[in-house]
Amino acid sequence: MPEQLVFAMEVFANGLMSGVLYALVALGFVLIYKASGIFNFAQGVMALFAAMTLVGIQNGQVPFAHLINAIFGTHVHTFGWNISSAFALILTVGVMILLAWAVQRFVFRHLVGQEPIILFMATIGLAYFLEGFADLMWNSEIKTLTFCLPGELCLPQGMNLAIDDAAYNAWGVGFFIDNLDITATLVAIVLVIALVAFSQYTKQGRAMRAVADDHQAALSVGISLNFIWVLVWSLAGFVALVAGIMWGAKSGVQFSLSLIALKALPVLMLGGFTSIPGAIVGGLIIGVGEKMFEYCFGIGQCFGGVINLGGATENWFAYVLALVFLVFRPQGLFGEKIIERV
Amino acid sequence: MFYREAGDFKKTYSADNQTFPIKIDRVGYYLALIVAFLVIPFVINDYWANAILLPFLIYSIAAIGLNILVGYCGQVSLGTGGFMAVGAYACYKLMTSFPDVNIFFHVLLSGGITGMVCVIFGLPSLRIKGFYLAVATLAAQFFLVWLFNRVPWFYNNSASGQINAPERMVFGVPVTGPNTEAWATYLFCLVFLVLSALIARNLTRGMAGRKWMAIRDMDIAAEIIGVNPLKAKISAFAVSGFFVGISGALFFALYLGAVEVGEAFGITKSFLVLFMIIIGGLGSIFGSFAGAAFLVLLPVVLKVVGVDMLGWPTDIVAHLQLVIVGGLIIMFLILEPHGLAQLWRVAKQKLRLWPFPH
């Protein structure tokens, strides 16, 4: 195969993989939006918070160590133990459920019946709060995430390894795919199947869909809205945790993790806010689109380099694509048709 | 006792229609103007100007602009940072291309240019609504910042990629560049703020403002009673862009002096201005001032209390600030969705009856 074609295919495959990661974040949005009509801007920060909590628990960091030291003049930093990843994972899930409960109890319970845009702004506030809270709790240094399940089954590290170790050389023609990306894709597929199975075949899943359909009708057949909302926020927290682990392993656990939430927004707009398949397809389109656009026009590799925009087009391509797309189809690819009444 | 409209009879239509119908409000307003124009310039020093007063004045203009779009017309925008950047770069290009023209006109013109850019990005609002639009304005934010970073024409091919404000005079007194006096920059910004507030206040209580509010409350219903949504939305984007552009130009030329676009006009700036109008009060000019003052003062107060008095490390105080701002946003949305402005209104209402509430 000609070298350029191989390279283009590699870009394409990389796009697909990062698309999967965008879709993971977008999934959390869709879950909450369907069940409660809240457009959760804090999803990305939840991923950051989850990843930081996981790392913090694993390394035995003392929560709020900095704050405690500042107030009491002590010098505590770590408990001095290392907890296995699996146990830390369970604890983190517990923390995320607690967070879901707190968010529901202290924020959105008081905002029931408000306009969607007010709820949206409340989640922006929540994002800020959570970001500061996470930094206070686990301090804001960049952390590396090593995640190993029992039986030496470790999550591959991202770009910080040499290319030969970190990548899988498919077909022996110099066509490299990141090992981590392959793992992420598999995990995402499993997660989506599990979520779909949960919402189709379990009692709670059915209740969840009922709430998504019609709040009042669900209430009248005896479904507790509060419980469902906590459940949905917990699920979204879990999805955020998975996304946080994947992104954290890829590029380190740091503030920029919360920015992937911004990238997930155009994914949602493409796929429609209410559709799980939409989130996945949208994620793939955005992931491939922005990588190919950068390759072709950003650094001018296609068509003899006629168009060269000077790189870094990834920053805005997704948004502009979504914007142009929305003008023609305001409800997204798979979204429900918007009907407006006076 | 003293805050009464009883006995304050209006004899003409225009007297009945004035901005501050109650006498004590009117007196307070003129008093505030006198203090702002005639007292503060004589007592101001560099610290007060740079830490509090200049950011307050400039952010107030931006908040007024955004409040017209979000609070009055109901079109949520997350692109404020990008539009401020348009104002800043327009001002820079004008200042360097036409050095003989007074900077006053440069700032006004850059407001106009930003208004036009804002209209272009506002056009999709006719089809896209609610938070779809909010996300669409993110396209403006990221695209504009990228554009100013990548196209050398905008920063006159300077090696650092930064833009630096050259020295410009107003009445022989430098207002931009390295040799400025605090009172000169302060007065220059104040003039723009007062003008903006006057224009905004009168626009929003006139026909244009009523149309915007009709669109905000329910656009289809507004369309049916004869409000042209195209004109209403586009005019809101244009006016909002004008004010935001002015604030961006002032922010660059008078306050910072040198700007690197990603740092000064990033997405955090968009959120900051949005928070100002949420905390201050959506759909209120006074709220724009209150919110800007609050969010300008909060970091200063936190720094004085946390770093200087308690001796905590700065990073903890910075994180604490995030927590407090986020918590306040949520608190305001729950307790008082109309922000500080509504608290002020309630206080005035109470004052009318005080001390005999029955």
HADDOCK unambig.tbl for C-alpha pairs under 7 A between the chains (distance, minus, plus):
assign (segid A and resid 67 and name CA) (segid B and resid 316 and name CA) 6.89 0.50 0.50
assign (segid A and resid 70 and name CA) (segid B and resid 312 and name CA) 5.67 0.50 0.50
assign (segid A and resid 110 and name CA) (segid B and resid 334 and name CA) 6.20 0.50 0.50
assign (segid A and resid 111 and name CA) (segid B and resid 334 and name CA) 6.17 0.50 0.50
assign (segid A and resid 117 and name CA) (segid B and resid 130 and name CA) 6.86 0.50 0.50
assign (segid A and resid 117 and name CA) (segid B and resid 131 and name CA) 6.93 0.50 0.50
assign (segid A and resid 122 and name CA) (segid B and resid 329 and name CA) 6.75 0.50 0.50
assign (segid A and resid 122 and name CA) (segid B and resid 330 and name CA) 5.30 0.50 0.50
assign (segid A and resid 122 and name CA) (segid B and resid 333 and name CA) 6.67 0.50 0.50
assign (segid A and resid 125 and name CA) (segid B and resid 326 and name CA) 4.20 0.50 0.50
assign (segid A and resid 125 and name CA) (segid B and resid 327 and name CA) 6.62 0.50 0.50
assign (segid A and resid 125 and name CA) (segid B and resid 329 and name CA) 5.26 0.50 0.50
assign (segid A and resid 125 and name CA) (segid B and resid 330 and name CA) 5.69 0.50 0.50
assign (segid A and resid 126 and name CA) (segid B and resid 326 and name CA) 5.77 0.50 0.50
assign (segid A and resid 126 and name CA) (segid B and resid 330 and name CA) 6.91 0.50 0.50
assign (segid A and resid 128 and name CA) (segid B and resid 322 and name CA) 5.65 0.50 0.50
assign (segid A and resid 128 and name CA) (segid B and resid 323 and name CA) 6.43 0.50 0.50
assign (segid A and resid 128 and name CA) (segid B and resid 326 and name CA) 4.77 0.50 0.50
assign (segid A and resid 129 and name CA) (segid B and resid 322 and name CA) 5.82 0.50 0.50
assign (segid A and resid 129 and name CA) (segid B and resid 323 and name CA) 4.16 0.50 0.50
assign (segid A and resid 129 and name CA) (segid B and resid 324 and name CA) 6.95 0.50 0.50
assign (segid A and resid 129 and name CA) (segid B and resid 326 and name CA) 4.20 0.50 0.50
assign (segid A and resid 129 and name CA) (segid B and resid 327 and name CA) 5.83 0.50 0.50
assign (segid A and resid 130 and name CA) (segid B and resid 323 and name CA) 6.96 0.50 0.50
assign (segid A and resid 132 and name CA) (segid B and resid 319 and name CA) 4.56 0.50 0.50
assign (segid A and resid 132 and name CA) (segid B and resid 320 and name CA) 6.16 0.50 0.50
assign (segid A and resid 132 and name CA) (segid B and resid 322 and name CA) 4.80 0.50 0.50
assign (segid A and resid 132 and name CA) (segid B and resid 323 and name CA) 4.84 0.50 0.50
assign (segid A and resid 133 and name CA) (segid B and resid 323 and name CA) 5.95 0.50 0.50
assign (segid A and resid 135 and name CA) (segid B and resid 319 and name CA) 6.26 0.50 0.50
assign (segid A and resid 136 and name CA) (segid B and resid 316 and name CA) 6.60 0.50 0.50
assign (segid A and resid 136 and name CA) (segid B and resid 319 and name CA) 6.08 0.50 0.50
assign (segid A and resid 265 and name CA) (segid B and resid 135 and name CA) 6.62 0.50 0.50
assign (segid A and resid 269 and name CA) (segid B and resid 132 and name CA) 6.85 0.50 0.50
assign (segid A and resid 310 and name CA) (segid B and resid 150 and name CA) 6.75 0.50 0.50
assign (segid A and resid 315 and name CA) (segid B and resid 142 and name CA) 6.28 0.50 0.50
assign (segid A and resid 316 and name CA) (segid B and resid 139 and name CA) 6.12 0.50 0.50
assign (segid A and resid 316 and name CA) (segid B and resid 142 and name CA) 5.15 0.50 0.50
assign (segid A and resid 316 and name CA) (segid B and resid 143 and name CA) 5.18 0.50 0.50
assign (segid A and resid 319 and name CA) (segid B and resid 136 and name CA) 6.59 0.50 0.50
assign (segid A and resid 319 and name CA) (segid B and resid 138 and name CA) 6.74 0.50 0.50
assign (segid A and resid 319 and name CA) (segid B and resid 139 and name CA) 4.60 0.50 0.50
assign (segid A and resid 320 and name CA) (segid B and resid 139 and name CA) 5.36 0.50 0.50
assign (segid A and resid 323 and name CA) (segid B and resid 136 and name CA) 5.38 0.50 0.50
assign (segid A and resid 326 and name CA) (segid B and resid 128 and name CA) 6.95 0.50 0.50
assign (segid A and resid 327 and name CA) (segid B and resid 124 and name CA) 6.17 0.50 0.50
assign (segid A and resid 327 and name CA) (segid B and resid 127 and name CA) 6.14 0.50 0.50
assign (segid A and resid 327 and name CA) (segid B and resid 128 and name CA) 6.78 0.50 0.50
assign (segid A and resid 330 and name CA) (segid B and resid 127 and name CA) 6.76 0.50 0.50
assign (segid A and resid 330 and name CA) (segid B and resid 128 and name CA) 5.99 0.50 0.50
assign (segid A and resid 342 and name CA) (segid B and resid 220 and name CA) 6.46 0.50 0.50
assign (segid A and resid 342 and name CA) (segid B and resid 221 and name CA) 5.86 0.50 0.50
